[in-house]
Amino acid sequence: MDERIALNPNKLVQYLDKPAEDFTKKDIIRFIEGNDIRMLNFRYIGGDGRLKTLNFVINSKAHLEHILSTGERVDGSSLFSYIDATSSDLYVVPRYKTAFVNPFTTYPTLDLLCSYYTREGKPMENSPENIIKKAHNVLKERTGFTLEALGELEYYLYSELDSIYPIIQQKGYHESHPFSKWEVVRKEAMKHISEMGGQIKYGHAEVGNIIQADKEWVQHEIEFLPCPVEDAADQLAVAKWVVREVAYKYNLEVSFAPKIIVGHAGSGLHIHTRLVKDGQNMMVDNNGLSDTAKKMIAGLLKFAPSLTAFGNTVPTSFLRLVPHQEAPTRICWGDRNRSVLVRVPLGWLGVDNMIKDANPKETDEIKKAMNSQTVELRSPDGSANIHQLLAGFTVAALHGLEDPDSLKKAADLYVSADASKCCDLKNLPASCYEAAEMLLKDREYYQKDGVFPAGMIDKLAKDLMAHNDKDLSEKLFGQADALLELVRKYIHCG
């Protein structure tokens, strides 16, 4: 049996007995007919990075065939602020491999993610899914590598203070219920995400426990498995929607905001990546971390200041990026070092003996899987426009791979100590305004090869500067009420 099918929780994969990437229109119709599906939803990413919805009642098989073959038209000017209302019609066309059963509807419903197309039937130049597709295609064509990514989705849940087994502030890391609250929400969200096709690695309670009078915020994380960078972006957008839906069911407020309370752990959106070729992880070689990995790291460090324009889009992003809270401020990299911007985590190199040591009676030969080594960018947070961020990440990676000086730059920026104490390193931007300045400075690289349209860069920079948050930390220092108001303003960003 195909290993992509065995134990796969995706309901369509199990029913159709084929991997999602092989789905056809006939497969979708067969599933709908065989499972009494009554409604269809089109899903697509708006300019704000959130998942949008168009509902269809299935009137007949002919109607279903038509919807799945042609898509539907939508008002682009209401979805993207840079589209003029005088010529705003767009097509949304479903991608069959993304189909999933919606677990939140009253009637049996199938959802599909869509791509945007223009009136000429061409991919919309600056749509979220097309930007990341263009960036990845350029990297694949020029290097032969596929870029895989995964996100660590951190979030807080807000509820009444539980007096039984009270939480301990800042001590929630990997805690178990009942000492950690709302594990049920995390597990239910993970179940739904996996059945929708999301590739989940694990979930756990995170560090952040915050007590406010008779209320509490508890922090959780869901981490994914590596997959092609376009799919990684889609599954993060879907996952945020799912977490919000499950939390709403339990009458809870959920936030992916970078900061909930100043002085307490913020929520990041750490991004792990690896380059793959012919089924091999190119981040390692016989000597450990490969030169390919180091070149990519150099590219990420070069573009780190401007990448904040995609990955840290609200003023409270820069209340999280402060020293001594496991959030990076200096531009550098290191091994297993949580103070650096780009971290090289443990990658199971040279440790094949562990499972036999833990299980002396085990006799089966351990099956060799692709090496798990990744590199992790630690600056982004939940305010990120994930498709733009991962497209920018891909541009940065390609630059590092092609820059002849990358290995020297990587060597110069390696740190083994606490990065916040290394005064000779450059800093990340300290505000949305500074991030916009860095984006405009690097715009030629992002616009190269037609990946990011010039108008999108202009609009993003304008929106970031409109926050008027330059020197905001200094201005608000000691003003608790003003800080609280600012945090509350962006509590539901992303």
KAFENCOR-V30038 format. One record per residue. N is the residue number from 0. SS is DSSP state (H for helix, E for strand, C for the rest). PHI is phi in whole degrees, -180 to 180 (999 if undefined). PSI is psi in whole degrees, 0 to 359 (none if undefined). Layout:
# KAFENCOR-V30038
n->[N	N]
ss->[SS	SS]
phi->[PHI	PHI]
psi->[PSI	PSI]
This chain:
# KAFENCOR-V30038
n->[0	1	2	3	4	5	6	7	8	9	10	11	12	13	14	15	16	17	18	19	20	21	22	23	24	25	26	27	28	29	30	31	32	33	34	35	36	37	38	39	40	41	42	43	44	45	46	47	48	49	50	51	52	53	54	55	56	57	58	59	60	61	62	63	64	65	66	67	68	69	70	71	72	73	74	75	76	77	78	79	80	81	82	83	84	85	86	87	88	89	90	91	92	93	94	95	96	97	98	99	100	101	102	103	104	105	106	107	108	109	110	111	112	113	114	115	116	117	118	119	120	121	122	123	124	125	126	127	128	129	130	131	132	133	134	135	136	137	138	139	140	141	142	143	144	145	146	147	148	149	150	151	152	153	154	155	156	157	158	159	160	161	162	163	164	165	166	167	168	169	170	171	172	173	174	175	176	177	178	179	180	181	182	183	184	185	186	187	188	189	190	191	192	193	194	195	196	197	198	199	200	201	202	203	204	205	206	207	208	209	210	211	212	213	214	215	216	217	218	219	220	221	222	223	224	225	226	227	228	229	230	231	232	233	234	235	236	237	238	239	240	241	242	243	244	245	246	247	248	249	250	251	252	253	254	255	256	257	258	259	260	261	262	263	264	265	266	267	268	269	270	271	272	273	274	275	276	277	278	279	280	281	282	283	284	285	286	287	288	289	290	291	292	293	294	295	296	297	298	299	300	301	302	303	304	305	306	307	308	309	310	311	312	313	314	315	316	317	318	319	320	321	322	323	324	325	326	327	328	329	330	331	332	333	334	335	336	337	338	339	340	341	342	343	344	345	346	347	348	349	350	351	352	353	354	355	356	357	358	359	360	361	362	363	364	365	366	367	368	369	370	371	372	373	374	375	376	377	378	379	380	381	382	383	384	385	386	387	388	389	390	391	392	393	394	395	396	397	398	399	400	401	402	403	404	405	406	407	408	409	410	411	412	413	414	415	416	417	418	419	420	421	422	423	424	425	426	427	428	429	430	431	432	433	434	435	436	437	438	439	440	441	442	443	444	445	446	447	448	449	450	451	452	453	454	455	456	457	458	459	460	461	462	463	464	465	466	467	468	469	470	471	472	473	474	475	476	477	478	479	480	481	482	483	484	485	486	487	488	489	490	491	492	493]
ss->[C	C	C	C	C	C	C	C	C	C	H	H	H	H	H	H	C	C	C	H	H	H	C	C	H	H	H	H	H	H	H	H	H	H	C	C	C	C	E	E	E	E	E	E	E	C	C	C	C	C	E	E	E	E	E	E	E	C	C	C	H	H	H	H	H	H	H	H	H	H	C	E	E	E	E	H	H	H	H	C	C	C	C	C	H	H	H	C	E	E	E	E	E	E	C	H	H	H	C	E	E	C	C	C	C	C	C	C	E	E	E	E	E	E	E	E	E	C	C	C	C	C	E	C	C	C	C	H	H	H	H	H	H	H	H	H	H	H	H	H	H	H	H	C	C	E	E	E	E	E	E	E	E	E	E	E	E	E	E	E	C	C	C	C	C	C	C	C	C	C	C	C	C	C	C	C	C	C	C	C	C	C	H	H	H	H	H	H	H	H	H	H	H	H	H	C	C	C	C	E	E	E	E	E	E	E	E	E	E	E	E	E	C	C	E	E	E	E	E	E	E	E	E	E	C	C	E	E	H	H	H	H	H	H	H	H	H	H	H	H	H	H	H	H	H	H	H	H	H	C	C	C	E	E	E	C	C	C	C	C	C	C	C	C	C	C	C	E	E	E	E	E	E	E	E	E	E	C	C	E	E	C	C	E	E	C	C	E	E	C	H	H	H	H	H	H	H	H	H	H	H	H	H	H	H	H	H	H	H	H	H	C	C	C	C	C	H	H	H	H	C	C	C	C	C	C	C	C	C	E	C	C	E	E	E	C	C	C	C	C	C	E	E	E	C	C	C	C	C	C	C	C	C	H	H	H	H	H	C	C	C	C	C	C	C	C	C	C	C	C	C	C	C	C	E	E	E	C	C	C	E	C	C	C	C	H	H	H	H	H	H	H	H	H	H	H	H	H	H	H	H	H	C	C	C	H	H	H	H	H	H	H	C	E	C	C	C	C	H	H	H	C	C	C	C	C	E	C	C	C	C	H	H	H	H	H	H	H	H	H	H	C	H	H	H	H	H	H	H	H	C	C	C	H	H	H	H	H	H	H	H	H	H	H	H	C	C	C	C	C	C	H	H	H	H	H	C	C	C	H	H	H	H	H	H	H	H	H	H	C	C	C	C	C]
phi->[999	-59	-67	-76	-104	-58	65	-68	-78	-65	-64	-72	-60	-67	-69	-85	58	-156	-67	-59	-65	-100	-61	-120	-60	-61	-63	-62	-66	-61	-66	-61	-68	-83	-126	54	-72	-103	-132	-133	-119	-94	-124	-156	-87	-86	-62	-87	84	-94	-78	-106	-139	-130	-96	-127	-89	-82	-85	-168	-66	-64	-63	-62	-56	-65	-60	-72	-89	-115	76	-146	-101	-138	-87	-64	-69	-86	-98	-133	-67	-92	-97	-75	-66	-77	-152	-114	-65	-133	-98	-114	-122	-71	-106	-60	-66	-93	-61	-151	-79	-78	-85	-109	-99	-72	-100	-56	-135	-112	-113	-136	-77	-124	-110	-92	-134	-84	-64	-86	81	-103	-55	-64	-54	-111	-74	-55	-71	-80	-62	-70	-64	-62	-61	-70	-61	-63	-62	-64	-66	-88	-121	81	-94	-104	-95	-109	-143	-148	-113	-105	-90	-102	-159	-113	-113	-116	-157	-63	-66	-93	-81	-90	49	-61	-71	-111	-59	62	-129	-95	-60	59	-68	-105	-62	-92	-74	-105	-98	67	-59	-61	-67	-61	-68	-67	-63	-61	-60	-64	-60	-66	-72	-87	109	-68	-96	-93	-87	-169	-136	-164	-74	-105	-57	-67	-124	-128	-111	-128	53	-100	-121	-144	-110	-123	-103	-134	-144	-121	-113	-105	-97	-63	-153	-50	-58	-64	-68	-61	-65	-61	-70	-70	-63	-65	-63	-63	-62	-63	-60	-65	-64	-66	-61	-62	-58	-93	60	-115	-94	-120	-139	-100	-60	-66	-145	-102	-136	-61	98	-114	-55	-89	-108	-101	-132	-63	-116	-100	-142	-150	-101	-125	-146	51	76	-117	-79	-85	-81	-133	-140	-65	-100	109	-63	-81	-63	-59	-63	-66	-65	-63	-59	-60	-64	-64	-68	-62	-95	-53	-60	-79	-64	-64	-65	-94	-103	-143	-106	-129	-56	-72	-56	-94	-86	-85	-80	-131	-65	70	-128	57	-119	-75	-128	-106	-89	-166	-142	-172	-89	54	-109	-84	-95	-90	-76	-115	-107	-102	-77	-54	-129	59	-89	69	-128	-67	-82	-61	-67	-72	-67	-74	-133	-59	-85	-67	-116	-64	-71	-73	-71	-81	-103	-61	-55	-95	-63	-129	-122	-121	-91	-103	-83	-64	-140	-67	-79	-61	-83	-63	-68	-65	-60	-71	-67	-63	-58	-65	-61	-64	-62	-62	-60	-63	-68	-99	-76	-66	-98	-61	-64	-66	-63	-64	-62	-70	-108	-80	-134	-110	-95	-68	-61	-66	-99	-93	-73	-87	-93	-75	-98	-68	-55	-110	-164	-61	-61	-67	-62	-64	-61	-68	-62	-64	-66	-98	-58	-61	-72	-70	-84	-60	65	71	-71	-101	-65	-58	-63	-68	-61	-60	-66	-64	-62	-62	-65	-66	-67	-66	-66	51	-108	-61	61	-64	-59	-68	-65	-98	-58	84	-101	-60	-67	-66	-64	-62	-64	-65	-62	-63	-61	-111	-65	-114	-67	77]
psi->[142	125	344	347	318	127	8	125	350	121	327	321	316	316	316	347	45	153	153	324	348	3	141	174	319	323	316	316	319	319	317	315	324	351	18	41	128	334	162	137	133	136	139	154	128	177	338	2	359	158	128	165	140	122	138	136	135	110	330	170	324	319	316	315	317	313	314	338	327	342	203	166	149	166	102	328	336	345	330	123	341	4	131	136	341	346	71	354	137	157	142	124	128	147	113	326	344	1	140	155	127	119	359	3	155	320	148	120	140	134	148	138	148	159	152	142	154	179	339	359	19	151	134	123	316	24	151	312	333	325	314	326	316	315	317	321	319	314	316	318	323	337	338	1	150	134	122	148	160	151	151	104	107	146	161	145	138	129	179	146	128	117	346	128	65	146	156	125	135	21	37	357	117	22	152	152	140	2	335	137	149	32	330	323	314	313	322	319	317	319	311	314	316	323	342	355	357	136	94	136	305	173	155	165	143	177	317	112	123	131	128	101	245	19	160	145	129	139	140	167	139	124	144	174	156	138	167	142	327	317	325	319	314	315	332	319	317	318	320	320	316	314	319	318	316	317	319	322	324	11	41	150	132	144	133	11	148	335	132	310	128	134	350	162	132	177	123	175	71	139	120	143	159	154	133	141	128	41	11	140	115	6	350	155	195	342	4	227	128	163	326	315	317	324	317	318	318	320	319	321	322	318	3	316	317	335	336	337	332	329	351	85	4	156	327	349	326	3	341	321	72	157	156	19	31	27	135	147	335	147	101	177	165	171	125	25	112	4	351	167	314	117	140	101	172	139	23	37	124	28	37	348	347	313	326	326	320	336	79	336	352	129	340	144	134	124	132	118	170	138	142	7	130	173	147	123	121	1	326	162	183	351	352	142	100	324	318	318	311	331	316	320	317	319	315	318	315	318	317	321	331	345	120	343	8	318	321	317	320	317	321	336	14	135	135	347	188	112	330	343	2	95	346	2	150	153	153	160	153	10	164	323	314	324	319	319	319	324	314	326	323	8	328	327	319	328	346	143	15	21	299	122	146	320	327	318	316	314	318	315	318	316	320	317	332	342	338	47	17	131	25	320	318	319	326	3	124	356	83	318	319	321	317	319	319	315	316	327	326	23	333	33	159	none]
